[in-house]
């Protein structure tokens, strides 16, 4: 049973965190063919944090978790902090397949998205 | 003559700033039907800063500048800092059409981009 965990930075602004929750709901609505479960989590400043997000996926029956970093650049958060948090849960659940996908900023399709925004 | 100015946050990591420069080049390659000029700029920490990015567009003959914020959330940078920088140049060039588009995070298509990344 596959799950997708959208991971964003987290903000002191509640509205920014709510944007992520809404994005996660839209993902869930479209992901049904590929993922049974979609959850979201934050690296810091907001709940649920990454370990809790992984727990939510497991509690809903997931046997794999695809962690998708909602980040534009490969800074310390993407290169170190997210992998560190994920590794803790992987050690706790050695039979689970928990892996981190490429981060958003690597997607070739952002060019088209930006051109459409530019009008 | 229309120009597109991609505006990213800017980083202390040179590699992150280079990623933006490469993205801007890929935008330029695809934007030709809609924009004669594509440049990039940073809000802080890296050159060119926003005012210099606008100047580059003007120096290349632009009569309009579409400023596209490469940001995921509507924080202070999107809500206040970018508009403030843009307003300074608009006051300096009252005949130019300098406007800010929606920021990347508003795009409905990010759902599809994320699903593709998740695999």
gemmi code that builds the backbone of each chain (N, CA, C; Angstrom):
import gemmi

chains = {
    "A": [
        ("UNK", (0.850, -1.189, 0.000), (0.000, 0.000, 0.000), (0.888, 1.242, 0.000)),
        ("UNK", (0.780, 2.035, -1.066), (1.720, 3.138, -1.266), (1.197, 4.464, -0.707)),
        ("UNK", (2.128, 5.211, -0.124), (1.747, 6.535, 0.356), (2.701, 7.596, -0.168)),
        ("UNK", (2.193, 8.797, -0.233), (2.974, 9.967, -0.648), (2.943, 10.954, 0.513)),
        ("UNK", (4.131, 11.402, 0.928), (4.211, 12.397, 2.001), (4.832, 13.674, 1.431)),
        ("UNK", (4.016, 14.699, 1.274), (4.497, 15.998, 0.791), (5.169, 16.714, 1.963)),
        ("UNK", (6.431, 17.098, 1.789), (7.159, 17.752, 2.887), (7.518, 19.185, 2.504)),
        ("UNK", (6.977, 20.135, 3.261), (7.275, 21.553, 3.046), (8.097, 22.077, 4.224)),
        ("UNK", (8.590, 23.296, 4.081), (9.453, 23.825, 5.144), (8.695, 24.046, 6.446)),
        ("UNK", (7.500, 24.636, 6.340), (6.778, 25.065, 7.541), (7.050, 26.528, 7.786)),
        ("UNK", (6.034, 27.229, 8.275), (6.121, 28.677, 8.423), (5.498, 29.117, 9.738)),
        ("UNK", (5.891, 30.310, 10.203), (5.210, 30.891, 11.369), (3.848, 31.440, 10.965)),
        ("UNK", (3.649, 31.597, 9.650), (2.363, 32.095, 9.147), (1.414, 30.911, 8.963)),
        ("UNK", (0.345, 30.901, 9.730), (-0.615, 29.792, 9.637), (-1.142, 29.646, 8.219)),
        ("UNK", (-1.310, 30.754, 7.534), (-1.875, 30.711, 6.182), (-0.976, 29.935, 5.220)),
        ("UNK", (0.344, 30.081, 5.377), (1.273, 29.328, 4.512), (1.144, 27.834, 4.767)),
        ("UNK", (1.003, 27.462, 6.034), (0.863, 26.043, 6.354), (-0.477, 25.494, 5.843)),
        ("UNK", (-1.508, 26.324, 5.898), (-2.803, 25.895, 5.366), (-2.737, 25.689, 3.855)),
        ("UNK", (-1.929, 26.506, 3.171), (-1.750, 26.328, 1.718), (-1.214, 24.927, 1.435)),
        ("UNK", (-0.298, 24.468, 2.269), (0.290, 23.134, 2.080), (-0.760, 22.053, 2.331)),
        ("UNK", (-1.573, 22.252, 3.360), (-2.634, 21.280, 3.647), (-3.603, 21.189, 2.470)),
        ("UNK", (-3.934, 22.343, 1.881), (-4.850, 22.331, 0.728), (-4.194, 21.677, -0.488)),
        ("UNK", (-2.911, 21.961, -0.683), (-2.189, 21.334, -1.796), (-2.178, 19.822, -1.626)),
        ("UNK", (-1.993, 19.378, -0.392), (-1.986, 17.944, -0.098), (-3.346, 17.309, -0.416)),
        ("UNK", (-4.405, 18.041, -0.112), (-5.752, 17.525, -0.440), (-5.952, 17.418, -1.944)),
        ("UNK", (-5.440, 18.406, -2.667), (-5.562, 18.360, -4.139), (-4.726, 17.218, -4.703)),
        ("UNK", (-3.553, 16.994, -4.097), (-2.736, 15.840, -4.500), (-3.505, 14.544, -4.273)),
        ("UNK", (-4.104, 14.427, -3.101), (-4.835, 13.198, -2.769), (-5.937, 12.928, -3.788)),
        ("UNK", (-6.612, 13.988, -4.206), (-7.716, 13.834, -5.147), (-7.233, 13.326, -6.503)),
        ("UNK", (-6.006, 13.690, -6.873), (-5.476, 13.308, -8.195), (-4.573, 12.081, -8.150)),
        ("UNK", (-4.131, 11.692, -6.947), (-3.093, 10.665, -6.836), (-3.644, 9.261, -6.743)),
        ("UNK", (-4.959, 9.154, -6.688), (-5.582, 7.872, -6.330), (-5.099, 6.686, -7.165)),
        ("UNK", (-4.759, 6.942, -8.429), (-4.310, 5.835, -9.275), (-2.952, 5.302, -8.830)),
        ("UNK", (-2.150, 6.160, -8.213), (-0.778, 5.760, -7.868), (-0.509, 5.629, -6.373)),
        ("UNK", (-1.269, 6.333, -5.566), (-1.018, 6.328, -4.124), (-2.332, 6.139, -3.368)),
        ("UNK", (-2.309, 5.229, -2.417), (-3.501, 4.966, -1.617), (-3.691, 6.015, -0.528)),
        ("UNK", (-2.566, 6.569, -0.112), (-2.579, 7.511, 1.010), (-1.734, 8.732, 0.641)),
        ("UNK", (-2.242, 9.930, 0.926), (-1.446, 11.153, 0.764), (-1.517, 11.932, 2.074)),
        ("UNK", (-0.352, 12.300, 2.585), (-0.288, 13.122, 3.796), (0.714, 14.253, 3.552)),
        ("UNK", (0.753, 15.215, 4.452), (1.775, 16.262, 4.354), (2.446, 16.423, 5.713)),
        ("UNK", (3.641, 17.004, 5.687), (4.383, 17.232, 6.925), (5.312, 18.421, 6.716)),
        ("UNK", (5.841, 18.915, 7.833), (6.720, 20.086, 7.781), (8.081, 19.758, 8.408)),
        ("UNK", (9.110, 20.383, 7.866), (10.457, 20.192, 8.416), (10.580, 20.846, 9.784)),
        ("UNK", (9.959, 22.010, 9.925), (10.020, 22.718, 11.204), (8.911, 23.758, 11.274)),
        ("UNK", (8.702, 24.298, 12.440), (7.792, 25.429, 12.693), (6.302, 25.108, 12.646)),
        ("UNK", (5.932, 23.910, 12.181), (4.500, 23.599, 12.099), (4.289, 22.096, 12.230)),
        ("UNK", (3.094, 21.721, 12.628), (2.738, 20.307, 12.755), (1.897, 19.858, 11.578)),
        ("UNK", (1.962, 18.566, 11.221), (2.833, 17.539, 11.783), (4.273, 17.648, 11.252)),
        ("UNK", (5.239, 17.338, 12.094), (6.628, 17.271, 11.644), (6.819, 15.975, 10.848)),
        ("UNK", (7.968, 15.843, 10.199), (8.190, 14.708, 9.291), (7.975, 13.343, 9.967)),
        ("UNK", (8.546, 13.109, 11.160), (8.335, 11.789, 11.777), (6.855, 11.492, 12.006)),
        ("UNK", (6.101, 12.509, 12.410), (4.663, 12.315, 12.625), (3.929, 12.092, 11.305)),
        ("UNK", (4.385, 12.757, 10.259), (3.776, 12.547, 8.945), (3.971, 11.110, 8.481)),
        ("UNK", (5.179, 10.578, 8.705), (5.451, 9.179, 8.334), (4.585, 8.239, 9.177)),
        ("UNK", (4.466, 8.556, 10.448), (3.603, 7.750, 11.321), (2.158, 7.739, 10.819)),
        ("UNK", (1.689, 8.875, 10.361), (0.301, 8.943, 9.858), (0.118, 8.034, 8.654)),
        ("UNK", (1.134, 8.029, 7.770), (1.048, 7.152, 6.590), (0.982, 5.689, 7.037)),
        ("UNK", (1.842, 5.333, 7.992), (1.892, 3.947, 8.475), (0.577, 3.570, 9.165)),
        ("UNK", (0.063, 4.499, 9.962), (-1.195, 4.243, 10.673), (-2.343, 4.007, 9.696)),
        ("UNK", (-2.235, 4.587, 8.505), (-3.285, 4.413, 7.491), (-3.013, 3.196, 6.608)),
        ("UNK", (-1.989, 2.409, 6.961), (-1.774, 1.146, 6.271), (-0.678, 1.135, 5.221)),
        ("UNK", (0.069, 2.232, 5.103), (1.105, 2.294, 4.067), (2.228, 1.302, 4.341)),
        ("UNK", (2.719, 0.680, 3.256), (3.925, -0.153, 3.351), (5.102, 0.532, 2.656)),
        ("UNK", (4.814, 1.590, 1.904), (5.891, 2.421, 1.356), (5.498, 3.888, 1.508)),
        ("UNK", (6.542, 4.723, 1.656), (6.319, 6.167, 1.767), (7.251, 6.882, 0.791)),
        ("UNK", (6.665, 7.591, -0.168), (7.454, 8.447, -1.061), (7.427, 9.856, -0.482)),
        ("UNK", (8.568, 10.289, 0.014), (8.674, 11.618, 0.617), (9.046, 12.605, -0.494)),
        ("UNK", (8.162, 13.563, -0.769), (8.376, 14.501, -1.875), (8.684, 15.888, -1.306)),
        ("UNK", (9.938, 16.350, -1.444), (10.303, 17.656, -0.874), (9.743, 18.817, -1.705)),
        ("UNK", (8.924, 19.626, -1.071), (8.338, 20.810, -1.713), (9.302, 21.980, -1.512)),
        ("UNK", (10.434, 21.865, -2.164), (11.515, 22.852, -2.027), (12.043, 23.186, -3.419)),
        ("UNK", (12.503, 24.417, -3.581), (12.984, 24.836, -4.911), (14.480, 24.670, -5.085)),
        ("UNK", (15.243, 24.661, -3.997), (16.706, 24.587, -4.114), (17.263, 23.483, -3.224)),
        ("UNK", (18.423, 22.978, -3.628), (19.069, 21.925, -2.873), (19.938, 22.539, -1.771)),
        ("UNK", (19.288, 23.154, -0.795), (20.018, 23.698, 0.344), (20.196, 22.615, 1.399)),
        ("UNK", (20.602, 23.034, 2.574), (20.833, 22.104, 3.686), (19.574, 21.323, 4.037)),
        ("UNK", (18.420, 21.970, 3.909), (17.173, 21.282, 4.257), (16.972, 20.040, 3.398)),
        ("UNK", (17.187, 20.201, 2.094), (16.986, 19.079, 1.174), (18.147, 18.080, 1.280)),
        ("UNK", (19.358, 18.603, 1.384), (20.540, 17.731, 1.337), (20.770, 16.967, 2.632)),
        ("UNK", (20.388, 17.570, 3.763), (20.736, 16.946, 5.049), (19.560, 16.765, 6.008)),
        ("UNK", (18.784, 17.824, 6.208), (17.787, 17.790, 7.283), (16.657, 16.791, 7.010)),
        ("UNK", (16.131, 16.809, 5.792), (15.051, 15.865, 5.478), (15.567, 14.416, 5.517)),
        ("UNK", (16.709, 14.124, 4.860), (17.221, 12.742, 4.935), (17.459, 12.270, 6.371)),
        ("UNK", (17.916, 13.189, 7.220), (18.183, 12.824, 8.624), (16.886, 12.411, 9.336)),
        ("UNK", (15.837, 13.177, 9.115), (14.550, 12.867, 9.754), (13.971, 11.547, 9.222)),
        ("UNK", (14.123, 11.361, 7.931), (13.594, 10.144, 7.318), (14.365, 8.915, 7.802)),
        ("UNK", (15.683, 9.069, 7.941), (16.522, 7.934, 8.357), (16.144, 7.429, 9.751)),
        ("UNK", (15.730, 8.369, 10.602), (15.324, 7.979, 11.959), (14.118, 7.036, 11.895)),
        ("UNK", (13.150, 7.389, 11.056), (11.951, 6.546, 10.966), (12.245, 5.242, 10.208)),
        ("UNK", (13.139, 5.308, 9.226), (13.491, 4.082, 8.500), (14.135, 3.074, 9.457)),
        ("UNK", (14.966, 3.581, 10.371), (15.620, 2.699, 11.344), (14.583, 2.072, 12.284)),
        ("UNK", (13.541, 2.841, 12.554), (12.487, 2.393, 13.458), (11.577, 1.357, 12.776)),
        ("UNK", (11.425, 1.503, 11.464), (10.577, 0.593, 10.674), (11.403, -0.005, 9.528)),
        ("UNK", (12.291, -0.947, 9.838), (13.203, -1.463, 8.799), (12.480, -2.155, 7.645)),
        ("UNK", (11.269, -2.637, 7.848), (10.554, -3.324, 6.765), (9.800, -2.379, 5.831)),
        ("UNK", (9.693, -1.137, 6.233), (8.999, -0.158, 5.388), (9.956, 0.356, 4.318)),
        ("UNK", (9.411, 0.630, 3.133), (10.190, 1.284, 2.079), (9.919, 2.784, 2.171)),
        ("UNK", (10.849, 3.502, 2.787), (10.692, 4.960, 2.922), (11.789, 5.624, 2.095)),
        ("UNK", (11.414, 6.321, 1.046), (12.438, 6.923, 0.179), (12.070, 8.364, -0.151)),
        ("UNK", (13.109, 9.139, -0.461), (12.924, 10.562, -0.770), (13.065, 10.739, -2.279)),
        ("UNK", (12.101, 11.395, -2.894), (12.164, 11.630, -4.338), (12.955, 12.916, -4.620)),
        ("UNK", (13.158, 13.224, -5.896), (13.734, 14.518, -6.258), (12.876, 15.638, -5.688)),
        ("UNK", (13.498, 16.769, -5.391), (12.737, 17.910, -4.873), (12.109, 18.684, -6.041)),
        ("UNK", (11.104, 19.477, -5.709), (10.313, 20.171, -6.732), (11.177, 20.934, -7.729)),
        ("UNK", (12.199, 21.643, -7.228), (13.029, 22.488, -8.090), (13.745, 21.744, -9.209)),
        ("UNK", (13.829, 20.422, -9.132), (14.510, 19.661, -10.187), (13.605, 19.408, -11.395)),
        ("UNK", (12.330, 19.697, -11.256), (11.395, 19.308, -12.316), (11.538, 20.169, -13.572)),
        ("UNK", (11.755, 19.519, -14.698), (11.853, 20.232, -15.979), (10.584, 21.006, -16.295)),
        ("UNK", (9.477, 20.525, -15.784), (8.191, 21.138, -16.155), (7.946, 22.508, -15.522)),
        ("UNK", (8.806, 22.900, -14.575), (8.621, 24.220, -13.973), (8.744, 25.321, -15.026)),
        ("UNK", (9.512, 25.067, -16.071), (9.646, 26.051, -17.148), (8.270, 26.369, -17.738)),
        ("UNK", (7.510, 25.332, -18.013), (6.176, 25.551, -18.596), (5.228, 26.217, -17.600)),
        ("UNK", (5.344, 25.812, -16.348), (4.492, 26.412, -15.309), (4.780, 27.912, -15.192)),
        ("UNK", (6.054, 28.265, -15.218), (6.440, 29.679, -15.089), (5.999, 30.493, -16.307)),
        ("UNK", (6.132, 29.900, -17.482), (5.705, 30.618, -18.698), (4.209, 30.869, -18.680)),
        ("UNK", (3.458, 29.895, -18.164), (2.006, 30.086, -18.092), (1.669, 31.200, -17.078)),
        ("UNK", (2.384, 31.232, -15.969), (2.176, 32.299, -14.978), (2.482, 33.665, -15.589)),
        ("UNK", (3.554, 33.705, -16.393), (4.000, 34.981, -16.970), (2.972, 35.516, -17.964)),
        ("UNK", (2.189, 34.603, -18.554), (1.072, 35.005, -19.420), (1.522, 35.285, -20.847)),
    ],
    "B": [
        ("UNK", (8.028, 45.769, -26.750), (8.955, 44.649, -26.626), (8.855, 44.092, -25.204)),
        ("UNK", (8.425, 42.834, -25.098), (8.087, 42.275, -23.788), (9.259, 41.529, -23.140)),
        ("UNK", (9.391, 41.689, -21.841), (10.428, 40.938, -21.128), (9.845, 40.218, -19.926)),
        ("UNK", (10.527, 39.145, -19.553), (10.159, 38.346, -18.381), (11.350, 38.376, -17.430)),
        ("UNK", (11.091, 38.750, -16.189), (12.157, 38.755, -15.182), (11.815, 37.725, -14.104)),
        ("UNK", (12.554, 36.637, -14.095), (12.373, 35.603, -13.074), (13.063, 36.069, -11.793)),
        ("UNK", (12.309, 36.122, -10.697), (12.886, 36.615, -9.434), (12.899, 35.506, -8.387)),
        ("UNK", (14.104, 35.122, -7.964), (14.270, 34.110, -6.918), (14.788, 34.771, -5.645)),
        ("UNK", (14.815, 34.019, -4.559), (15.238, 34.616, -3.299), (16.706, 35.003, -3.310)),
        ("UNK", (17.560, 34.118, -3.836), (19.010, 34.332, -3.726), (19.529, 33.559, -2.533)),
        ("UNK", (20.743, 33.016, -2.695), (21.293, 32.138, -1.668), (22.763, 32.441, -1.442)),
        ("UNK", (23.280, 32.052, -0.280), (24.728, 32.138, -0.053), (25.451, 31.040, -0.814)),
        ("UNK", (24.694, 30.002, -1.240), (25.287, 28.909, -2.020), (25.305, 29.287, -3.497)),
        ("UNK", (26.508, 29.411, -4.044), (26.627, 29.795, -5.455), (25.862, 28.822, -6.344)),
        ("UNK", (25.857, 27.549, -5.977), (25.214, 26.536, -6.819), (23.701, 26.793, -6.941)),
        ("UNK", (23.081, 27.239, -5.852), (21.644, 27.543, -5.918), (21.378, 28.701, -6.873)),
        ("UNK", (22.246, 29.704, -6.829), (22.058, 30.843, -7.733), (22.305, 30.432, -9.182)),
        ("UNK", (23.250, 29.529, -9.389), (23.502, 29.039, -10.750), (22.304, 28.264, -11.280)),
        ("UNK", (21.626, 27.544, -10.394), (20.411, 26.818, -10.807), (19.393, 27.800, -11.386)),
        ("UNK", (19.275, 28.962, -10.769), (18.320, 29.977, -11.249), (18.755, 30.519, -12.611)),
        ("UNK", (20.067, 30.737, -12.753), (20.564, 31.233, -14.040), (20.265, 30.221, -15.147)),
        ("UNK", (20.434, 28.935, -14.835), (20.161, 27.904, -15.848), (18.661, 27.823, -16.155)),
        ("UNK", (17.851, 27.939, -15.099), (16.402, 27.931, -15.307), (15.998, 29.096, -16.204)),
        ("UNK", (16.603, 30.243, -15.974), (16.313, 31.428, -16.775), (16.683, 31.192, -18.244)),
        ("UNK", (17.794, 30.510, -18.473), (18.202, 30.198, -19.859), (17.193, 29.256, -20.518)),
        ("UNK", (16.711, 28.285, -19.736), (15.722, 27.349, -20.297), (14.405, 28.081, -20.579)),
        ("UNK", (14.060, 29.033, -19.688), (12.879, 29.861, -19.943), (13.049, 30.641, -21.239)),
        ("UNK", (14.213, 31.243, -21.423), (14.467, 32.063, -22.606), (14.304, 31.226, -23.872)),
        ("UNK", (14.771, 29.986, -23.808), (14.711, 29.119, -24.980), (13.268, 28.789, -25.351)),
        ("UNK", (12.389, 28.736, -24.346), (10.993, 28.351, -24.602), (10.055, 29.541, -24.718)),
        ("UNK", (10.525, 30.726, -24.287), (9.621, 31.877, -24.159), (9.531, 32.713, -25.415)),
        ("UNK", (10.333, 32.377, -26.411), (10.508, 33.273, -27.566), (9.200, 33.736, -28.201)),
        ("UNK", (8.171, 32.880, -28.175), (6.911, 33.274, -28.803), (6.214, 34.396, -28.028)),
        ("UNK", (6.483, 34.467, -26.725), (5.770, 35.435, -25.887), (6.631, 36.573, -25.332)),
        ("UNK", (7.928, 36.309, -25.185), (8.808, 37.323, -24.588), (10.076, 37.475, -25.419)),
        ("UNK", (10.424, 38.720, -25.699), (11.635, 38.987, -26.488), (12.880, 38.881, -25.629)),
        ("UNK", (12.710, 39.127, -24.351), (13.849, 39.183, -23.434), (13.499, 38.402, -22.169)),
        ("UNK", (14.418, 37.555, -21.702), (14.248, 36.889, -20.404), (15.496, 37.140, -19.578)),
        ("UNK", (15.303, 37.620, -18.354), (16.415, 37.832, -17.429), (16.034, 37.238, -16.083)),
        ("UNK", (16.994, 37.137, -15.173), (16.674, 36.707, -13.817), (17.297, 37.690, -12.827)),
        ("UNK", (16.762, 37.673, -11.603), (17.285, 38.550, -10.556), (16.983, 37.920, -9.207)),
        ("UNK", (17.640, 38.454, -8.182), (17.478, 37.918, -6.825), (16.988, 39.011, -5.871)),
        ("UNK", (16.201, 38.590, -4.903), (15.714, 39.538, -3.893), (16.853, 39.985, -2.986)),
        ("UNK", (17.736, 39.048, -2.649), (18.876, 39.395, -1.783), (19.957, 38.330, -1.904)),
        ("UNK", (21.116, 38.614, -1.374), (22.236, 37.660, -1.239), (22.975, 37.337, -2.530)),
        ("UNK", (22.469, 37.741, -3.682), (23.156, 37.407, -4.933), (22.852, 38.466, -5.984)),
        ("UNK", (23.732, 38.577, -6.955), (23.545, 39.507, -8.073), (23.047, 38.780, -9.318)),
        ("UNK", (22.296, 39.482, -10.187), (21.810, 40.858, -10.038), (20.613, 40.939, -9.099)),
        ("UNK", (20.524, 42.029, -8.367), (19.342, 42.273, -7.547), (18.194, 42.749, -8.454)),
        ("UNK", (16.997, 42.823, -7.899), (15.808, 43.128, -8.710), (15.947, 44.426, -9.528)),
        ("UNK", (16.382, 45.538, -8.907), (16.491, 46.761, -9.713), (17.444, 46.587, -10.895)),
        ("UNK", (18.558, 45.878, -10.672), (19.509, 45.654, -11.769), (18.919, 44.726, -12.819)),
        ("UNK", (18.125, 43.757, -12.383), (17.470, 42.868, -13.346), (16.513, 43.642, -14.244)),
        ("UNK", (15.758, 44.567, -13.646), (14.843, 45.407, -14.436), (15.638, 46.283, -15.404)),
        ("UNK", (16.750, 46.825, -14.910), (17.613, 47.644, -15.779), (18.119, 46.826, -16.972)),
        ("UNK", (18.466, 45.586, -16.736), (18.950, 44.736, -17.832), (17.887, 44.545, -18.901)),
        ("UNK", (16.650, 44.347, -18.433), (15.543, 44.198, -19.398), (15.396, 45.464, -20.228)),
        ("UNK", (15.440, 46.610, -19.548), (15.264, 47.899, -20.247), (16.420, 48.136, -21.224)),
        ("UNK", (17.639, 47.816, -20.774), (18.817, 48.006, -21.634), (18.720, 47.156, -22.892)),
        ("UNK", (17.982, 46.036, -22.787), (17.830, 45.163, -23.961), (16.606, 45.547, -24.794)),
        ("UNK", (15.982, 46.669, -24.443), (14.918, 47.190, -25.299), (13.511, 46.909, -24.833)),
        ("UNK", (13.354, 46.335, -23.646), (12.015, 45.997, -23.179), (11.182, 47.250, -22.911)),
        ("UNK", (9.887, 47.159, -23.255), (8.948, 48.219, -22.894), (7.965, 47.732, -21.832)),
        ("UNK", (7.980, 46.407, -21.580), (7.218, 45.873, -20.451), (8.077, 44.812, -19.750)),
        ("UNK", (7.847, 44.684, -18.458), (8.565, 43.681, -17.666), (7.548, 42.900, -16.845)),
        ("UNK", (7.467, 41.586, -17.088), (6.639, 40.710, -16.250), (7.556, 40.083, -15.201)),
        ("UNK", (7.380, 40.497, -13.976), (8.211, 39.987, -12.879), (7.528, 38.730, -12.328)),
        ("UNK", (8.196, 37.581, -12.435), (7.607, 36.308, -12.019), (8.311, 35.807, -10.760)),
        ("UNK", (7.631, 35.839, -9.610), (8.273, 35.412, -8.355), (8.402, 33.883, -8.270)),
        ("UNK", (9.642, 33.441, -8.167), (9.942, 32.003, -8.043), (9.926, 31.650, -6.550)),
        ("UNK", (8.730, 31.720, -5.995), (8.519, 31.501, -4.563), (7.315, 30.580, -4.389)),
        ("UNK", (7.347, 29.780, -3.332), (6.253, 28.827, -3.115), (5.164, 29.357, -2.193)),
        ("UNK", (5.503, 30.294, -1.337), (4.518, 30.772, -0.366), (4.430, 32.294, -0.397)),
        ("UNK", (3.260, 32.797, 0.001), (3.046, 34.235, 0.036), (3.535, 34.805, 1.363)),
        ("UNK", (4.835, 34.767, 1.570), (5.411, 35.362, 2.769), (5.683, 36.839, 2.540)),
        ("UNK", (6.436, 37.433, 3.457), (6.758, 38.860, 3.364), (7.499, 39.190, 2.072)),
        ("UNK", (8.328, 38.256, 1.603), (9.096, 38.524, 0.381), (8.161, 38.766, -0.798)),
        ("UNK", (7.155, 37.910, -0.927), (6.219, 38.033, -2.050), (5.248, 39.198, -1.820)),
        ("UNK", (4.778, 39.319, -0.581), (3.725, 40.306, -0.299), (4.261, 41.733, -0.230)),
        ("UNK", (5.513, 41.890, 0.228), (5.996, 43.255, 0.459), (7.333, 43.586, -0.216)),
        ("UNK", (8.319, 42.685, -0.053), (9.678, 43.053, -0.475), (9.805, 43.188, -1.992)),
        ("UNK", (9.253, 42.224, -2.726), (9.356, 42.307, -4.190), (8.568, 43.515, -4.714)),
        ("UNK", (7.299, 43.704, -4.276), (6.563, 44.891, -4.743), (7.290, 46.202, -4.447)),
        ("UNK", (7.947, 46.261, -3.287), (8.656, 47.484, -2.904), (9.804, 47.768, -3.884)),
        ("UNK", (10.559, 46.736, -4.221), (11.685, 46.901, -5.159), (11.181, 47.286, -6.547)),
        ("UNK", (10.108, 46.643, -6.945), (9.557, 46.919, -8.275), (9.009, 48.351, -8.343)),
        ("UNK", (8.367, 48.793, -7.269), (7.771, 50.140, -7.257), (8.832, 51.224, -7.426)),
        ("UNK", (10.008, 50.977, -6.891), (11.095, 51.961, -7.025), (11.448, 52.159, -8.503)),
        ("UNK", (11.548, 51.047, -9.225), (11.907, 51.154, -10.644), (10.735, 51.698, -11.462)),
        ("UNK", (9.506, 51.341, -11.077), (8.348, 51.857, -11.810), (8.295, 53.381, -11.702)),
        ("UNK", (8.635, 53.910, -10.510), (8.632, 55.365, -10.316), (9.716, 56.020, -11.173)),
        ("UNK", (10.796, 55.278, -11.355), (11.922, 55.799, -12.130), (11.610, 55.780, -13.633)),
        ("UNK", (10.801, 54.794, -14.034), (10.435, 54.642, -15.457), (8.911, 54.620, -15.587)),
        ("UNK", (8.264, 55.780, -15.442), (6.793, 55.803, -15.423), (6.157, 55.294, -16.718)),
        ("UNK", (6.870, 55.338, -17.835), (6.278, 54.897, -19.109), (6.395, 53.391, -19.327)),
        ("UNK", (7.189, 52.717, -18.505), (7.337, 51.273, -18.640), (6.179, 50.570, -17.943)),
        ("UNK", (5.749, 49.455, -18.513), (4.747, 48.606, -17.861), (5.497, 47.522, -17.080)),
        ("UNK", (5.635, 47.737, -15.782), (6.342, 46.762, -14.937), (5.320, 46.165, -13.974)),
        ("UNK", (5.030, 44.885, -14.109), (4.004, 44.286, -13.256), (4.485, 42.943, -12.708)),
        ("UNK", (3.904, 42.571, -11.576), (4.279, 41.329, -10.901), (3.175, 40.305, -11.136)),
        ("UNK", (3.549, 39.115, -11.592), (2.554, 38.067, -11.838), (2.320, 37.272, -10.542)),
        ("UNK", (1.394, 36.329, -10.597), (1.239, 35.408, -9.462), (2.557, 34.680, -9.201)),
        ("UNK", (2.797, 34.303, -7.963), (4.022, 33.567, -7.630), (3.832, 32.078, -7.944)),
        ("UNK", (4.966, 31.399, -8.071), (4.946, 29.997, -8.502), (3.967, 29.132, -7.695)),
        ("UNK", (3.956, 29.321, -6.373), (3.140, 28.478, -5.502), (1.645, 28.529, -5.783)),
        ("UNK", (1.196, 29.534, -6.536), (-0.239, 29.639, -6.837), (-0.657, 28.737, -7.997)),
        ("UNK", (0.308, 28.173, -8.687), (-0.025, 27.458, -9.919), (-0.721, 26.123, -9.655)),
        ("UNK", (-1.883, 25.943, -10.260), (-2.615, 24.686, -10.114), (-1.817, 23.499, -10.632)),
        ("UNK", (-0.940, 23.756, -11.591), (-0.214, 22.650, -12.229), (0.857, 22.016, -11.346)),
        ("UNK", (1.148, 22.636, -10.211), (2.160, 22.029, -9.323), (1.703, 20.641, -8.854)),
        ("UNK", (0.410, 20.439, -8.775), (-0.097, 19.112, -8.389), (0.418, 18.046, -9.354)),
        ("UNK", (0.320, 18.322, -10.638), (0.784, 17.340, -11.630), (2.297, 17.179, -11.596)),
        ("UNK", (2.993, 18.286, -11.396), (4.462, 18.229, -11.317), (4.888, 17.361, -10.137)),
        ("UNK", (4.222, 17.547, -9.000), (4.568, 16.772, -7.794), (4.238, 15.288, -7.975)),
        ("UNK", (3.110, 15.015, -8.595), (2.751, 13.601, -8.817), (3.750, 12.914, -9.734)),
        ("UNK", (4.229, 13.645, -10.721), (5.222, 13.065, -11.631), (6.535, 12.799, -10.865)),
        ("UNK", (6.918, 13.732, -9.999), (8.130, 13.536, -9.190), (7.983, 12.314, -8.281)),
        ("UNK", (6.778, 12.156, -7.733), (6.544, 11.053, -6.786), (6.621, 9.705, -7.486)),
        ("UNK", (6.345, 9.712, -8.778), (6.540, 8.493, -9.584), (5.374, 7.524, -9.524)),
    ],
}
model = gemmi.Model(1)
for chain_id, residues in chains.items():
    chain = gemmi.Chain(chain_id)
    for i, (resn, *xyz) in enumerate(residues, 1):
        res = gemmi.Residue()
        res.name, res.seqid = resn, gemmi.SeqId(i, " ")
        for name, pos in zip(("N", "CA", "C"), xyz):
            atom = gemmi.Atom()
            atom.name, atom.element = name, gemmi.Element(name[0])
            atom.pos, atom.b_iso = gemmi.Position(*pos), 0.0
            res.add_atom(atom)
        chain.add_residue(res)
    model.add_chain(chain)
structure = gemmi.Structure()
structure.add_model(model)
structure.setup_entities()
